[in-house]
């Protein structure tokens, strides 16, 4: 009975938090920017598909979205913007500390970040579906558009600024690749969101910004260059979250990180962050814990 009450209370708190976030104009501004960017990037592919009577696998565009550097940056920005938006996280809502205990707070925060990650992923998926003009299928084969972009460049099929050159992934079923890519994006979103929650709790949000965005840039630019000079640096790909969470760095694309390893890595990272968040609340006075 106690567990049921905690579940109801968690749902109520998360629901109120999401309602508060949906009143935030920054959310809609961000979604509008993402909509415009994706429409510009992938908007031309529907014309190509129509002219060539071709259809995309429903996961193709989301796979290329998850593998590209610039789209990956946009995704991280979205998670970072809204991961700390939960209403009782702000000092102005200290009344919630009286009505909650530490366990409920952590559980609610975890559920809130998960909901934000799902909402952003769903929005991206829907927009990509719309840019394809409805020319989609669940067939177990890659589209002619994907093979054309592989051999002649993505601009040939109306895609601008996003790399679609991942030949080794074409060996596998696009449903498998796409589903695994979505799972990696969820792990990545949860890890980024909880990291921002953790460091914001410690009033070190700038450290989270530096790690997520600075680290992502350094990993993508500097480390990639060092690979050419020192092969030992490749060991970093087994520990860097920016590479473990990338479908382009997985064994599905001849990378060093297996699917099982990536899943275990994601579960472990999220678990560690949750434990650290709970420990960071030791200095917070929850009246219900007293």
C-alpha positions in Angstrom: 0.0 0.0 0.0 2.9 2.4 0.9 4.5 1.7 -2.5 1.2 2.5 -4.3 0.9 5.8 -2.5 4.5 6.7 -3.4 3.8 5.9 -7.0 0.7 8.1 -7.1 2.6 10.9 -5.4 5.5 10.6 -7.8 3.1 10.7 -10.8 1.4 13.8 -9.4 4.7 15.6 -8.8 6.1 14.8 -12.2 2.8 15.8 -13.8 2.8 19.1 -12.1 6.5 19.6 -13.1 5.7 18.9 -16.7 2.7 21.2 -16.6 5.0 23.9 -15.3 7.6 23.2 -18.0 5.0 23.4 -20.8 4.2 26.9 -19.7 7.9 27.8 -20.3 8.2 29.8 -23.6 11.8 28.6 -23.9 10.5 25.1 -24.5 8.5 26.2 -27.6 11.3 28.4 -28.8 13.7 25.5 -28.7 11.2 23.2 -30.4 10.7 25.8 -33.1 14.4 26.1 -33.7 14.7 22.3 -33.9 11.7 22.1 -36.3 13.3 24.7 -38.6 16.7 23.1 -38.5 15.3 19.6 -39.3 13.0 21.0 -42.0 16.0 22.7 -43.6 18.3 19.6 -43.2 16.0 16.8 -44.3 13.2 18.7 -46.0 14.4 18.0 -49.6 14.3 14.2 -49.2 10.5 13.9 -49.6 10.8 15.4 -53.1 13.5 12.9 -54.0 11.5 10.0 -52.6 8.4 11.0 -54.6 10.3 11.4 -57.8 12.0 8.0 -57.5 9.0 6.2 -56.0 11.2 5.2 -53.1 10.4 4.7 -49.4 12.5 5.1 -46.3 12.6 2.7 -43.4 10.9 4.6 -40.6 14.1 4.6 -38.5 16.6 5.7 -41.2 16.5 9.5 -40.6 16.5 9.2 -36.8 19.6 6.9 -37.2 21.4 9.5 -39.2 20.3 12.2 -36.8 21.7 10.2 -33.9 25.0 9.6 -35.6 25.8 13.2 -36.8 27.9 15.7 -34.8 25.7 18.8 -35.2 22.3 17.1 -34.6 23.9 15.4 -31.6 24.8 18.9 -30.2 21.2 20.1 -30.7 19.9 17.1 -28.9 22.2 17.7 -25.9 21.2 21.3 -25.7 17.6 20.4 -25.5 18.2 17.9 -22.6 20.4 20.4 -20.8 17.8 23.2 -21.1 14.9 21.2 -19.6 16.6 18.7 -17.3 16.7 21.1 -14.4 13.2 22.6 -15.0 11.4 20.5 -12.4 9.5 23.0 -10.3 10.4 21.9 -6.8 14.1 22.0 -7.7 14.0 25.8 -7.5 14.5 27.6 -4.1 11.1 29.4 -4.6 9.3 26.1 -4.1 10.8 25.1 -0.7 7.3 24.2 0.5 7.8 20.9 -1.4 10.6 20.0 1.0 8.1 19.8 3.7 5.8 17.5 1.7 8.5 15.2 0.4 11.3 13.0 1.5 14.7 12.4 -0.1 13.6 9.1 -1.8 10.5 10.6 -3.3 12.5 13.7 -4.5 15.1 11.6 -6.3 12.5 9.3 -7.8 10.4 12.2 -9.0 13.5 13.9 -10.5 14.5 10.6 -12.3 11.0 10.2 -13.7 10.9 13.9 -14.8 14.2 13.7 -16.7 13.0 10.4 -18.3 9.8 12.1 -19.5 11.7 15.1 -20.9 14.0 12.7 -22.8 11.0 10.8 -24.2 9.2 14.0 -25.2 12.2 15.4 -27.1 12.9 12.1 -28.8 9.3 11.8 -29.8 9.2 15.3 -31.2 12.4 14.7 -33.2 11.0 11.4 -34.5 7.6 12.9 -35.5 9.3 15.9 -37.3 11.6 13.5 -39.2 8.6 11.4 -40.2 6.9 14.5 -41.5 10.0 15.6 -43.5 9.9 12.3 -45.3 6.4 13.2 -46.7 4.9 10.0 -45.5 7.2 7.9 -47.7 8.0 5.4 -45.0 8.0 1.7 -44.4 8.9 -0.9 -41.9 10.6 -3.1 -44.4 13.8 -4.8 -43.4 15.9 -3.1 -46.0 17.5 0.3 -46.5 16.1 2.7 -49.0 17.5 3.6 -52.4 17.9 7.1 -51.0 20.3 5.8 -48.3 22.4 3.9 -50.9 22.5 6.9 -53.2 23.7 9.2 -50.3 26.3 6.6 -49.5 27.7 6.5 -53.0 27.2 10.1 -54.2 26.6 12.2 -51.1 23.5 13.1 -49.0 23.0 16.3 -51.0 21.9 14.1 -53.9 18.8 13.0 -52.0 18.0 16.5 -50.6 19.8 16.2 -47.3 21.9 19.1 -46.2 24.7 19.2 -43.6 24.2 15.7 -42.1 26.5 12.9 -42.9 24.8 9.7 -44.1 28.1 7.9 -44.9 28.0 4.9 -42.5 28.5 1.9 -44.9 29.1 -0.8 -42.2 25.6 -0.2 -40.7 24.0 -1.1 -44.1 24.8 -4.7 -43.4 22.3 -4.9 -40.6 18.5 -4.7 -40.5 17.6 -0.9 -40.4 14.9 -1.7 -37.7 17.6 -3.2 -35.5 20.0 -0.3 -36.1 17.3 2.3 -35.6 15.9 0.8 -32.5 19.3 0.5 -30.9 20.1 4.1 -31.9 16.9 5.3 -30.1 17.9 3.3 -27.0 21.4 5.0 -27.1 19.8 8.4 -27.4 17.6 7.7 -24.4 20.7 6.6 -22.4 22.5 9.7 -23.5 19.6 12.0 -22.7 19.2 10.5 -19.2 23.0 10.7 -18.5 23.1 14.4 -19.7 20.0 15.3 -17.8 21.0 13.7 -14.5 24.5 15.2 -14.8 23.0 18.6 -15.0 20.7 17.9 -12.0 23.7 16.6 -10.0 26.0 19.5 -10.6 23.2 22.1 -10.4 22.4 20.7 -6.9 26.0 21.4 -6.0 25.8 24.9 -7.7 28.3 23.9 -10.3 26.1 24.0 -13.4 28.9 25.6 -15.4 30.9 22.4 -14.9 28.1 20.4 -16.5 28.0 22.8 -19.4 31.8 22.5 -19.8 31.8 18.7 -19.6 28.9 18.1 -21.9 29.6 20.6 -24.7 33.3 21.3 -24.3 34.0 17.6 -23.8 31.8 16.7 -26.8 33.7 19.2 -29.0 37.1 18.1 -27.8 36.2 14.4 -28.2 34.9 15.0 -31.7 37.7 17.2 -33.0 40.9 16.8 -31.0 40.6 13.1 -30.1 39.7 12.2 -33.7 42.9 13.9 -34.9 45.0 12.2 -32.3 43.8 8.8 -33.6 45.8 9.4 -36.7 49.0 10.0 -34.7 48.6 7.7 -31.7 46.5 4.5 -32.0 46.6 4.1 -28.2 44.1 6.9 -28.0 41.5 4.6 -29.4 41.2 3.1 -25.9 39.4 6.3 -25.0 36.4 5.1 -27.2 35.7 2.4 -24.6 35.2 5.0 -21.8 34.1 8.2 -23.5 30.2 8.6 -23.1 30.3 10.6 -26.3 31.5 7.5 -28.2 29.8 4.8 -26.3 26.4 6.4 -26.9 27.1 7.0 -30.6 25.6 4.5 -33.1 28.4 5.5 -35.4 31.0 4.3 -32.9 29.2 1.0 -32.1 30.2 -2.4 -33.5 27.2 -2.0 -35.9 29.5 0.5 -37.7 32.7 -1.5 -37.1 33.4 0.4 -33.9 34.9 -1.0 -30.7 31.8 -0.8 -28.5 29.5 -3.7 -28.6 25.7 -3.4 -28.1 25.8 -5.2 -24.8 28.7 -3.1 -23.5 26.9 0.1 -24.5 23.7 -1.0 -22.7 25.6 -2.0 -19.5 27.6 1.3 -19.7 24.3 3.3 -19.9 22.7 1.5 -17.0 25.8 1.9 -14.9 26.2 5.6 -15.7 22.6 6.4 -14.8 22.8 4.3 -11.6 25.9 6.1 -10.4 24.4 9.5 -11.2 21.3 8.7 -9.2 23.4 7.5 -6.2 25.5 10.7 -6.4 22.3 12.9 -6.6 21.0 11.2 -3.5 24.2 11.8 -1.6 24.2 15.4 -2.7 20.9 15.9 -0.9 22.4 15.2 2.5 22.6 18.9 3.2 19.0 19.5 2.3 16.4 19.5 5.0 13.5 17.3 4.1 11.0 17.6 6.9 9.4 14.3 6.2 12.8 12.6 6.7 12.9 13.9 10.3 
